[in-house]
Amino acid sequence: MSIFYRAAKIAEEVHASQSDKTGQPYIEHCRRVVDAVETMDQKVVAYLHDVVEKGEGWSRTRLEEAGFGPTIASAVDAMSRRDGEDYFAFVRRAASNPLALPVKRADLEDNIWQSRQVGAPAAKYEEALRILDEEFSGL
């Protein structure tokens, strides 16, 4: 089984009962992020980007044990917000990982889109995207 397929299955299982901001199945958010990035490693990270944060029992170590190498596990870990972590510090930490950076950009763009779909404020995501554009554009 390919790592892409394995990542998709894990994401489907973890997010099975979850909904996104628009009320749609959460896996649809993951799929939109997957579609917005280019490389296979980016697509694997895109499927897994919320698994540690929103899935019970998932960690960087468990991802590595599931057959995802340290590069992918590290990128997913970078995209996982820590308890009590300032949101914009988290965005900068995620963006500092070269593999996570394009996935975080796609994630933010989808969060902005979702927020606009339901008339919710998108300022936090817009500011995070501005940070990526200004501080991480050369990476």
MOJO-V480506 format. One record per pair of residues at least 4 apart in sequence whose C-alpha atoms are under 6 Angstrom apart, sorted by the first residue. I is the first residue (numbers start at 1). J is the second residue. Records with the same first field share a line. If there is no record, write none. Layout:
I = J, J
//
This chain:
3 = 7
4 = 44
7 = 44, 47
8 = 47
11 = 15, 47, 48
12 = 16
14 = 55
15 = 26
18 = 26
19 = 23, 24, 25, 26
20 = 24, 26
21 = 114
30 = 47
33 = 46, 106, 107
34 = 43, 46
36 = 106
42 = 46
45 = 49, 76
46 = 103
49 = 76, 79
50 = 54
51 = 55
52 = 58, 59
53 = 80
58 = 62
60 = 73, 77
63 = 68, 73
64 = 68, 69
70 = 74
75 = 99, 100
78 = 94
79 = 94
81 = 90
95 = 101
100 = 104
108 = 125
112 = 122
115 = 119, 120, 122
123 = 127
131 = 135
132 = 136
133 = 137
//
